[in-house]
């Protein structure tokens, strides 16, 4: 996919997570104490990760899985524990380095037959190969609905079973938080979350030429304080 808005947004996200937010992200994804607001975000992300893993087969031996936007690698580790061959990719080389260090503490992962290939780069790159499953947890929430659909179309020809994504649902509460975020100095802001209407996204899935042969499945929302995200299962029919 070569789309101007996607590439521009990708650059903003890479800069933020690789330079601005590394220390905060490292703390958020650890067991270290955090403030009340970040605690709700941590709890929400933990619940979302657990749900996405529940949507995958319990036995992933022989399966190849793409963890698209892997961050510090928590989902990749759990998938590998089930036996999956995981390609875990993130735009931020710094976060990937942190993930590699953390995986060293989970040597039992590889005893189960799974493995993780950590990479830094574009999650849509065709050279990553073919997959049984793609999981994109909170890695598409900064993109407009049209770019989310283009990302799915880029993966679809190389996916044999399912794509699990999350998006920021268009709700009044999320819109209010988004408006408050614009009051912070530009240098302190995270890349804006792009709210997406569930019905519009599902209609787009049906209409997208590159997604013929796929159908939407389960769709569940996780709301935890300052964390709101919605998971959508897209399965090959």
C-alpha positions in Angstrom: 0.0 0.0 0.0 1.5 3.3 -1.1 -0.9 6.0 0.3 0.2 9.5 1.3 -1.9 9.8 4.5 -0.8 6.4 5.7 2.9 7.1 5.1 2.7 10.6 6.7 0.9 9.2 9.8 3.4 6.3 10.0 6.2 8.8 10.2 4.6 10.7 13.1 3.9 7.5 15.0 7.5 6.3 14.5 8.9 9.5 15.8 6.6 9.6 18.9 7.2 6.0 20.0 10.9 5.8 19.2 11.9 9.2 20.6 9.2 10.9 22.7 7.4 8.1 24.6 9.9 5.3 25.1 10.4 5.7 28.8 6.6 6.2 29.5 5.8 3.2 27.3 8.5 1.0 29.0 7.0 1.8 32.4 3.4 1.4 31.3 4.1 -2.1 29.9 6.0 -3.3 33.0 4.9 -4.0 36.5 6.3 -0.7 37.8 3.9 1.6 39.7 2.1 4.1 37.6 -0.4 6.9 38.3 -4.2 6.4 38.4 -4.8 7.4 34.7 -2.1 5.2 33.4 -3.2 2.3 35.6 -6.6 2.4 33.8 -4.8 2.3 30.5 -2.6 -0.6 31.6 -5.6 -2.6 32.8 -7.5 -1.9 29.6 -4.6 -3.0 27.4 -4.2 -6.2 29.5 -7.9 -7.0 29.1 -7.7 -6.3 25.3 -4.6 -8.5 24.9 -6.3 -11.3 26.8 -9.4 -11.1 24.7 -7.5 -11.2 21.4 -5.6 -14.2 22.5 -8.8 -15.9 23.4 -10.0 -15.3 19.8 -7.0 -17.2 18.6 -6.7 -21.1 18.7 -5.3 -22.4 22.0 -2.9 -24.6 20.0 -0.9 -22.6 17.5 1.7 -25.2 16.6 2.4 -25.0 12.9 0.8 -21.5 12.6 2.5 -18.4 11.5 1.3 -15.2 13.2 2.0 -11.5 12.5 2.0 -9.3 15.6 1.6 -6.0 13.8 2.8 -3.1 16.0 4.2 -5.5 18.6 5.4 -2.8 21.1 7.3 -4.5 23.9 6.2 -8.0 22.8 3.7 -9.2 25.4 1.2 -10.6 22.9 4.0 -12.2 20.8 5.3 -14.0 23.9 1.9 -15.5 24.7 1.3 -16.6 21.1 4.8 -18.3 21.0 4.0 -20.1 24.2 1.1 -21.7 22.3 3.6 -22.9 19.7 3.2 -20.1 17.0 6.0 -18.9 14.8 5.6 -15.2 15.4 6.9 -12.3 13.3 6.7 -9.3 15.7 7.2 -6.0 14.0 7.1 -2.4 15.2 8.0 1.0 13.8 10.1 1.8 16.8 13.6 0.1 16.9 13.9 1.2 20.5 10.7 -0.6 21.6 11.8 -3.7 19.6 15.1 -3.7 21.4 13.3 -3.5 24.7 11.0 -6.4 23.6 14.1 -8.6 22.7 15.5 -8.0 26.2 12.2 -8.9 27.9 11.9 -12.1 25.9 15.1 -13.3 27.3 13.2 -13.7 30.6 10.7 -16.0 28.9 12.9 -18.9 27.8 9.9 -21.3 28.4 8.3 -19.7 25.3 10.7 -21.6 23.1 10.3 -24.9 25.0 6.8 -25.0 23.7 8.0 -25.0 20.1 7.2 -21.4 19.4 9.6 -18.7 18.2 9.6 -15.0 17.8 11.3 -13.1 15.0 11.4 -9.4 16.1 11.8 -6.8 13.4 11.6 -3.1 13.1 9.8 -1.7 10.1 6.5 -1.4 8.2 3.9 -3.9 9.4 2.4 -4.0 5.8 5.6 -5.0 4.1 5.0 -7.8 1.6 8.4 -9.3 2.3 7.2 -10.4 5.7 5.5 -13.3 3.9 2.3 -15.2 4.5 0.4 -15.8 7.8 -2.3 -17.8 9.3 -3.3 -14.9 11.6 -2.6 -11.2 11.8 -3.1 -9.4 15.1 -3.0 -5.6 15.2 -3.7 -4.5 18.7 -4.0 -0.7 19.0 -1.6 -0.2 16.0 -4.3 1.1 13.6 -6.0 3.4 16.1 -4.1 6.4 14.8 -5.3 6.0 11.2 -8.4 7.1 9.4 -11.0 4.4 8.4 -9.9 4.5 4.8 -6.3 3.7 5.7 -7.5 0.9 8.1 -9.3 -0.7 5.2 -6.2 -0.3 2.9 -4.1 -2.0 5.6 -6.5 -4.9 5.7 -6.4 -5.1 1.9 -2.7 -5.2 2.0 -2.6 -8.1 4.4 -5.6 -10.1 3.0 -3.9 -11.9 0.1 -1.3 -13.2 2.5 -3.6 -14.3 5.4 -5.2 -17.8 5.4 -7.4 -17.6 8.5 -8.0 -14.4 10.4 -7.1 -10.8 11.0 -7.8 -9.4 14.5 -7.6 -5.6 14.8 -8.6 -2.9 17.2 -10.0 0.5 16.4 -11.0 3.6 18.4 -14.8 3.5 18.5 -16.6 6.8 17.8 -18.2 7.7 21.1 -19.0 11.0 22.9 -16.5 10.1 25.7 -13.7 9.4 23.4 -14.4 12.6 21.4 -14.3 14.6 24.6 -10.9 13.0 25.6 -9.6 13.7 22.1 -10.6 17.4 22.4 -8.9 17.7 25.8 -5.7 16.2 24.4 -5.5 19.0 21.8 -5.0 21.5 24.7 -1.6 20.0 25.6 1.5 21.6 24.0 2.1 20.0 20.6 5.5 18.5 21.7 3.8 16.6 24.5 1.0 15.1 22.4 0.7 11.6 21.3 -0.3 11.1 17.6 -4.1 11.7 17.5 -6.4 8.8 17.8 -8.8 8.6 14.9 -12.3 7.6 16.0 -14.0 5.2 13.6 -17.7 4.3 13.4 -18.3 0.6 13.8 -21.1 0.4 11.2 -19.1 2.4 8.6 -16.0 0.2 9.1 -18.1 -2.9 8.6 -19.7 -1.5 5.5 -16.3 -0.7 4.2 -15.2 -4.3 4.8 -18.0 -5.5 2.7 -17.3 -3.1 -0.1 -13.5 -3.3 -0.3 -12.5 -5.2 -3.4 -9.4 -6.6 -1.7 -11.4 -8.1 1.2 -13.7 -10.3 -0.8 -13.6 -13.7 0.8 -13.5 -12.3 4.3 -16.3 -11.6 6.7 -16.5 -9.7 10.0 -16.9 -11.9 13.1 -16.8 -11.1 16.8 -16.7 -7.4 17.8 -16.2 -6.4 21.4 -15.3 -3.2 23.2 -13.0 -2.7 26.2 -13.5 0.4 28.3 -11.2 1.0 31.3 -11.0 4.6 32.5 -8.9 6.4 29.9 -8.6 3.4 27.7 -11.3 2.6 25.1 -10.7 0.3 22.2 -12.8 -2.0 20.2 -11.7 -5.4 18.8 -12.9 -6.7 15.4 -12.4 -10.2 14.1 -12.2 -10.6 10.3 -12.2 -14.2 9.1 -11.7 -15.9 5.8 -15.1 -17.2 4.8 
